[in-house]
């Protein structure tokens, strides 16, 4: 990249800085990946209080977790169109708490990056500003059972689709990795690249810990045997180690001619 082109690349707000601000803020905020299905990687305490989902319940779901019977499909379509372009957007729609109670949600979504200097959005932060009830709807205490029931069915459908969303996100990560590997005229995928490709799919605290581990090994600040490295990665990822395995499996299916890495420490 030339100096002139680098100067033209916009610098996005830092994901990590924004995350730290969120922890000390009273704003209801959710952080999602910048690519479909816009997986939730972190929510603020205020978001949990408003929406009823605990942090560990929300992480791994997608941006549509608050959608329900009265959520306007055309408004959602315009919002997703803006997100697909990596653009900030604001809208007002009817959202639902975990218990199926509707509220009017003035939602703004702003792009963030794990690498601000690259100017490439890796996440969005969504800020919710809510009123107790949607315009034209009954109050939260008197929401009709008929309104609650479709929401419950939708939550059941979301649970059924969660594995599909997980698989789609892993496939997208694998497709990007395969494309980058081929564009670089390489015949193998490094574990460093594989781990970095799944970071946007992980809860933020795990993504940060994984990046610190890889950087420490590459910078020779930490020397680990293969077994020790495997165990450290699995301890960091815990249940999310399935994301690593799923992405690697998709890479093997999409490009069987490429050599995919085993879970070994990256070479410094």
DODRENMI-366648 format. One record per residue (C-alpha): residue in one letter; x, y, z. Coordinates in nm, 2 decimals, padded with zeros to 4 digits. Example, Ala and Ser with C-alpha at 12.3 -4.5 7.8 and 13.67 -1.06 7.14 Angstrom:
REM DODRENMI-366648
res=a px=01.23 py=-00.45 pz=00.78
res=s px=01.37 py=-00.11 pz=00.71
//
This chain:
REM DODRENMI-366648
res=x px=00.00 py=00.00 pz=00.00
res=x px=00.14 py=00.34 pz=-00.10
res=x px=00.16 py=00.63 pz=00.14
res=x px=-00.12 py=00.81 pz=-00.05
res=x px=-00.35 py=00.52 pz=-00.05
res=x px=-00.28 py=00.46 pz=00.32
res=x px=-00.37 py=00.82 pz=00.39
res=x px=-00.70 py=00.77 pz=00.21
res=x px=-00.79 py=00.46 pz=00.42
res=x px=-01.03 py=00.57 pz=00.69
res=x px=-00.94 py=00.48 pz=01.05
res=x px=-01.23 py=00.31 pz=01.23
res=x px=-01.29 py=00.33 pz=01.61
res=x px=-01.10 py=00.06 pz=01.80
res=x px=-01.31 py=-00.23 pz=01.91
res=x px=-01.11 py=-00.28 pz=02.22
res=x px=-01.14 py=00.09 pz=02.32
res=x px=-01.51 py=00.08 pz=02.26
res=x px=-01.55 py=-00.23 pz=02.46
res=x px=-01.38 py=-00.08 pz=02.76
res=x px=-01.60 py=00.23 pz=02.74
res=x px=-01.91 py=00.00 pz=02.73
res=x px=-01.82 py=-00.17 pz=03.05
res=x px=-01.83 py=00.16 pz=03.25
res=x px=-02.13 py=00.30 pz=03.06
res=x px=-02.50 py=00.28 pz=03.15
res=x px=-02.59 py=00.24 pz=02.78
res=x px=-02.76 py=-00.08 pz=02.65
res=x px=-02.50 py=-00.20 pz=02.40
res=x px=-02.45 py=-00.52 pz=02.20
res=x px=-02.14 py=-00.61 pz=01.99
res=x px=-02.18 py=-00.82 pz=01.68
res=x px=-01.96 py=-00.95 pz=01.40
res=x px=-01.95 py=-00.74 pz=01.09
res=x px=-02.06 py=-01.02 pz=00.86
res=x px=-02.38 py=-01.23 pz=00.84
res=x px=-02.53 py=-01.37 pz=01.05
res=x px=-02.40 py=-01.08 pz=01.27
res=x px=-02.32 py=-01.30 pz=01.57
res=x px=-02.33 py=-01.14 pz=01.92
res=x px=-01.99 py=-01.14 pz=02.08
res=x px=-02.06 py=-00.92 pz=02.38
res=x px=-02.34 py=-00.74 pz=02.56
res=x px=-02.33 py=-00.47 pz=02.83
res=x px=-02.49 py=-00.52 pz=03.17
res=x px=-02.74 py=-00.25 pz=03.08
res=x px=-02.84 py=-00.44 pz=02.76
res=x px=-02.89 py=-00.76 pz=02.97
res=x px=-03.11 py=-00.57 pz=03.21
res=x px=-03.32 py=-00.42 pz=02.93
res=x px=-03.35 py=-00.73 pz=02.71
res=x px=-03.36 py=-01.01 pz=02.97
res=x px=-03.08 py=-01.21 pz=02.82
res=x px=-02.77 py=-01.28 pz=03.04
res=x px=-02.43 py=-01.23 pz=02.88
res=x px=-02.37 py=-01.61 pz=02.84
res=x px=-02.72 py=-01.65 pz=02.69
res=x px=-02.68 py=-01.37 pz=02.44
res=x px=-02.33 py=-01.45 pz=02.31
res=x px=-02.35 py=-01.67 pz=02.01
res=x px=-02.70 py=-01.57 pz=01.91
res=x px=-02.74 py=-01.33 pz=01.62
res=x px=-02.87 py=-00.97 pz=01.57
res=x px=-03.22 py=-01.10 pz=01.52
res=x px=-03.26 py=-01.22 pz=01.87
res=x px=-03.48 py=-00.93 pz=01.96
res=x px=-03.71 py=-00.95 pz=01.65
res=x px=-04.07 py=-01.06 pz=01.69
res=x px=-04.43 py=-01.03 pz=01.57
res=x px=-04.44 py=-00.65 pz=01.53
res=x px=-04.08 py=-00.61 pz=01.40
res=x px=-04.10 py=-00.44 pz=01.06
res=x px=-03.93 py=-00.65 pz=00.79
res=x px=-03.87 py=-00.36 pz=00.55
res=x px=-03.70 py=-00.17 pz=00.83
res=x px=-03.48 py=-00.47 pz=00.90
res=x px=-03.40 py=-00.50 pz=00.53
res=x px=-03.27 py=-00.14 pz=00.51
res=x px=-03.07 py=-00.20 pz=00.83
res=x px=-02.90 py=-00.51 pz=00.69
res=x px=-02.83 py=-00.34 pz=00.36
res=x px=-02.64 py=-00.07 pz=00.55
res=x px=-02.45 py=-00.33 pz=00.75
res=x px=-02.35 py=-00.52 pz=00.44
res=x px=-02.18 py=-00.20 pz=00.32
res=x px=-02.00 py=-00.16 pz=00.65
res=x px=-02.18 py=00.17 pz=00.71
res=x px=-02.32 py=00.32 pz=01.03
res=x px=-02.70 py=00.32 pz=01.05
res=x px=-02.98 py=00.42 pz=01.28
res=x px=-03.34 py=00.30 pz=01.28
res=x px=-03.64 py=00.27 pz=01.51
res=x px=-03.83 py=-00.06 pz=01.53
res=x px=-04.02 py=-00.28 pz=01.77
res=x px=-03.81 py=-00.52 pz=01.96
res=x px=-03.88 py=-00.79 pz=02.22
res=x px=-03.73 py=-00.89 pz=02.55
res=x px=-03.65 py=-01.25 pz=02.63
res=x px=-03.99 py=-01.28 pz=02.79
res=x px=-04.17 py=-01.16 pz=02.48
res=x px=-04.25 py=-00.80 pz=02.60
res=x px=-04.23 py=-00.55 pz=02.31
res=x px=-04.07 py=-00.22 pz=02.33
res=x px=-03.98 py=00.06 pz=02.09
res=x px=-03.61 py=00.04 pz=02.01
res=x px=-03.42 py=00.34 pz=01.87
res=x px=-03.12 py=00.15 pz=01.75
res=x px=-02.79 py=00.28 pz=01.62
res=x px=-02.52 py=00.06 pz=01.48
res=x px=-02.16 py=00.18 pz=01.43
res=x px=-01.86 py=00.00 pz=01.27
res=x px=-01.56 py=-00.10 pz=01.48
res=x px=-01.23 py=-00.27 pz=01.40
res=x px=-00.99 py=-00.50 pz=01.58
res=x px=-00.73 py=-00.34 pz=01.36
res=x px=-00.84 py=00.03 pz=01.33
res=x px=-00.55 py=00.12 pz=01.11
res=x px=-00.67 py=-00.12 pz=00.84
res=x px=-01.00 py=00.07 pz=00.80
res=x px=-01.19 py=-00.26 pz=00.78
res=x px=-01.49 py=-00.32 pz=01.00
res=x px=-01.48 py=-00.64 pz=01.20
res=x px=-01.77 py=-00.57 pz=01.44
res=x px=-02.06 py=-00.33 pz=01.49
res=x px=-02.17 py=-00.19 pz=01.83
res=x px=-02.54 py=-00.15 pz=01.86
res=x px=-02.68 py=00.10 pz=02.11
res=x px=-03.04 py=00.06 pz=02.22
res=x px=-03.26 py=00.34 pz=02.34
res=x px=-03.59 py=00.20 pz=02.45
res=x px=-03.93 py=00.32 pz=02.56
res=x px=-04.15 py=00.08 pz=02.75
res=x px=-04.39 py=00.00 pz=02.48
res=x px=-04.42 py=00.03 pz=02.10
res=x px=-04.65 py=00.29 pz=01.95
res=x px=-05.00 py=00.16 pz=01.91
res=x px=-04.94 py=-00.15 pz=02.13
res=x px=-05.06 py=-00.23 pz=02.48
res=x px=-04.84 py=-00.17 pz=02.78
res=x px=-04.59 py=-00.44 pz=02.89
res=x px=-04.82 py=-00.55 pz=03.17
res=x px=-05.12 py=-00.60 pz=02.94
res=x px=-04.95 py=-00.75 pz=02.63
res=x px=-05.20 py=-00.99 pz=02.48
res=x px=-05.13 py=-01.36 pz=02.50
res=x px=-05.17 py=-01.38 pz=02.13
res=x px=-04.88 py=-01.14 pz=02.10
res=x px=-04.66 py=-01.33 pz=02.34
res=x px=-04.72 py=-01.68 pz=02.18
res=x px=-04.57 py=-01.60 pz=01.84
res=x px=-04.26 py=-01.47 pz=02.02
res=x px=-04.22 py=-01.79 pz=02.21
res=x px=-04.25 py=-01.99 pz=01.89
res=x px=-03.99 py=-01.77 pz=01.73
res=x px=-03.75 py=-01.83 pz=02.03
res=x px=-03.80 py=-02.20 pz=01.97
res=x px=-03.72 py=-02.15 pz=01.60
res=x px=-03.41 py=-01.95 pz=01.70
res=x px=-03.29 py=-02.24 pz=01.91
res=x px=-03.34 py=-02.48 pz=01.62
res=x px=-03.15 py=-02.24 pz=01.38
res=x px=-02.86 py=-02.17 pz=01.62
res=x px=-02.66 py=-02.46 pz=01.49
res=x px=-02.72 py=-02.35 pz=01.14
res=x px=-02.61 py=-01.99 pz=01.22
res=x px=-02.30 py=-02.13 pz=01.38
res=x px=-02.22 py=-02.35 pz=01.08
res=x px=-02.28 py=-02.06 pz=00.83
res=x px=-02.05 py=-01.83 pz=01.02
res=x px=-01.78 py=-02.10 pz=01.02
res=x px=-01.82 py=-02.16 pz=00.65
res=x px=-01.79 py=-01.78 pz=00.58
res=x px=-01.47 py=-01.77 pz=00.78
res=x px=-01.34 py=-02.07 pz=00.59
res=x px=-01.43 py=-01.92 pz=00.25
res=x px=-01.25 py=-01.60 pz=00.33
res=x px=-00.94 py=-01.79 pz=00.45
res=x px=-00.94 py=-02.01 pz=00.14
res=x px=-00.97 py=-01.71 pz=-00.08
res=x px=-00.68 py=-01.53 pz=00.09
res=x px=-00.46 py=-01.83 pz=00.08
res=x px=-00.52 py=-01.88 pz=-00.29
res=x px=-00.47 py=-01.51 pz=-00.36
res=x px=-00.13 py=-01.53 pz=-00.19
res=x px=-00.04 py=-01.83 pz=-00.41
res=x px=00.01 py=-02.05 pz=-00.10
res=x px=-00.06 py=-02.42 pz=-00.08
res=x px=-00.11 py=-02.44 pz=00.29
res=x px=-00.29 py=-02.26 pz=00.57
res=x px=-00.10 py=-02.16 pz=00.88
res=x px=-00.25 py=-02.21 pz=01.22
res=x px=-00.19 py=-01.85 pz=01.29
res=x px=-00.41 py=-01.75 pz=01.00
res=x px=-00.68 py=-02.01 pz=01.10
res=x px=-00.69 py=-01.88 pz=01.46
res=x px=-00.71 py=-01.52 pz=01.34
res=x px=-01.00 py=-01.61 pz=01.10
res=x px=-01.22 py=-01.74 pz=01.38
res=x px=-01.15 py=-01.45 pz=01.62
res=x px=-01.44 py=-01.24 pz=01.50
res=x px=-01.67 py=-01.53 pz=01.57
res=x px=-01.56 py=-01.56 pz=01.94
res=x px=-01.68 py=-01.38 pz=02.25
res=x px=-01.45 py=-01.08 pz=02.28
res=x px=-01.27 py=-01.19 pz=02.59
res=x px=-01.18 py=-01.52 pz=02.42
res=x px=-01.07 py=-01.35 pz=02.10
res=x px=-00.84 py=-01.12 pz=02.29
res=x px=-00.69 py=-01.40 pz=02.49
res=x px=-00.63 py=-01.61 pz=02.18
res=x px=-00.46 py=-01.31 pz=02.00
res=x px=-00.24 py=-01.25 pz=02.30
res=x px=-00.14 py=-01.62 pz=02.30
res=x px=-00.05 py=-01.63 pz=01.93
res=x px=00.14 py=-01.30 pz=01.95
res=x px=00.33 py=-01.42 pz=02.26
res=x px=00.43 py=-01.74 pz=02.09
res=x px=00.52 py=-01.57 pz=01.76
res=x px=00.72 py=-01.30 pz=01.95
res=x px=00.90 py=-01.58 pz=02.15
res=x px=00.77 py=-01.43 pz=02.47
res=x px=00.63 py=-01.78 pz=02.54
res=x px=00.77 py=-02.12 pz=02.45
res=x px=00.51 py=-02.40 pz=02.45
res=x px=00.53 py=-02.77 pz=02.35
res=x px=00.27 py=-02.89 pz=02.10
res=x px=00.06 py=-03.05 pz=02.38
res=x px=00.09 py=-02.74 pz=02.60
res=x px=-00.02 py=-02.51 pz=02.31
res=x px=-00.32 py=-02.74 pz=02.24
res=x px=-00.43 py=-02.74 pz=02.60
res=x px=-00.39 py=-02.36 pz=02.62
res=x px=-00.61 py=-02.30 pz=02.31
res=x px=-00.87 py=-02.54 pz=02.44
res=x px=-00.87 py=-02.38 pz=02.78
res=x px=-00.92 py=-02.04 pz=02.62
res=x px=-01.19 py=-02.15 pz=02.38
res=x px=-01.37 py=-02.39 pz=02.61
res=x px=-01.71 py=-02.48 pz=02.45
res=x px=-01.62 py=-02.25 pz=02.15
res=x px=-01.34 py=-02.48 pz=02.04
res=x px=-01.62 py=-02.62 pz=01.81
res=x px=-01.58 py=-02.30 pz=01.61
res=x px=-01.22 py=-02.38 pz=01.54
res=x px=-01.29 py=-02.74 pz=01.45
res=x px=-01.59 py=-02.65 pz=01.23
res=x px=-01.40 py=-02.38 pz=01.04
res=x px=-01.11 py=-02.62 pz=00.98
res=x px=-01.35 py=-02.89 pz=00.85
res=x px=-01.52 py=-02.64 pz=00.61
res=x px=-01.17 py=-02.55 pz=00.48
res=x px=-01.10 py=-02.91 pz=00.41
res=x px=-01.43 py=-02.95 pz=00.23
res=x px=-01.40 py=-02.63 pz=00.03
res=x px=-01.04 py=-02.67 pz=-00.07
res=x px=-00.92 py=-03.03 pz=-00.02
res=x px=-00.60 py=-02.95 pz=-00.21
res=x px=-00.49 py=-02.71 pz=00.05
res=x px=-00.30 py=-02.84 pz=00.35
res=x px=-00.50 py=-02.74 pz=00.67
res=x px=-00.31 py=-02.70 pz=00.99
res=x px=-00.31 py=-02.93 pz=01.29
res=x px=-00.35 py=-02.78 pz=01.63
res=x px=00.02 py=-02.71 pz=01.69
res=x px=00.20 py=-02.41 pz=01.81
res=x px=00.28 py=-02.16 pz=01.53
res=x px=00.64 py=-02.13 pz=01.43
res=x px=00.81 py=-01.80 pz=01.53
//
